[in-house]
Amino acid sequence: MTVSSYFSADYVEARDKFLTACGERSLNVDSRLNPNAKGARGEDLYTDIARIGPANTAKTLVLMSGTHGVEGYCGSGAQTGFLREGYFADLDEDVSVVLVHALNPYGFSHDRRVTEDNVDLNRNFLDFSVSERPASEYSRIHEFILPDDWGGPAHASANKQLASFIAQDGMKAFQAAVSGGQYAYRDGIFYGGDRPTWSNETFRSVLREYAGTADTVGLIDFHTGLGPYGYGELIAGGSSDQKTLARTWYGDQVTDPDAGTSSSAPLVGTIEFGIEEALPDAQIAYIALEYGTRDLTEVLTALRGDNWLYHKGELDSEQGRELKSQIKDAFYPDQDDWKSMIWSRACDVTQMALTGLRAAA
């Protein structure tokens, strides 16, 4: 069986492969239905959870796919590969592995990075009972991010304005303004929402149920879109304690957006803070395993195009199909060499996580 066979062409195929692989391992699957949306084919949408090892262990490793929807192809392929190749068959008696497949099934099915609410799930973990929202430079560029047309004069003018911003403030400042997280523009990109999404609430529930008794929890959250082609960057986030434990497990490979050492800009409302709230008594080592795909400008352009399509364009059109093709390629290069790089790195990183768990007191 080839590595490429672990990966899929769409959400339906990915889910089928994951469920079949779970069945081959005689694993029970806990399927959580998203009641708020349907898939691109009209299918029901599920986040599926499978556990290897006993319940209520002291140490748990959580492997997550699809936090950012269209990025789910990568993590789903790794999860299915682990199952088919017999990984985690000889775990220590106090260790369990939990696979969370398609945390944002709407985005996965529709080849979108966002949830059905147009929310970036990894900016959605704020305390929404507090009225004040994090400051953002996004307001300076929103009208240019979402022009009135795509491929016409408004689009061309918007691109000039964005180029002017980059020339004046620099690419890092532009990336931070675009991707850091904003809470004012519902029709914008990297919108964090005004309440917890279904995927947010589902994830917290899953953590409490499947890792609530653990003293130490490792989480590997598969992402794509930043960095060199096929390379898996280990990005730490959350509290200083989380980052310290991540560095203990993974060494100097770990990067930190807040320290300026990562391909990611500093972010707000990220999932690590939801993990801390769901598991307040556990030691946590969270990393985003971020695989590079295309040039950053190409990735951001694809995101802008997809956002424009759903707010001002026509999905069922030649232009709509082209924009959908672009965003899928930006986060899932459907090429054998890329898939092989994803698989090899996933195996190495997962082994490091299990070694870290075993060494935990």
Beta strands, then each sheet from edge to edge (+ up, - down):
strand 1: 29-33
strand 2: 46-52
strand 3: 59-64
strand 4: 95-101
strand 5: 216-229
strand 6: 232-236
strand 7: 254-255
strand 8: 283-292
sheet 1: 1+ 2- 4+ 3+ 5+ 8+ 6- 7-
end
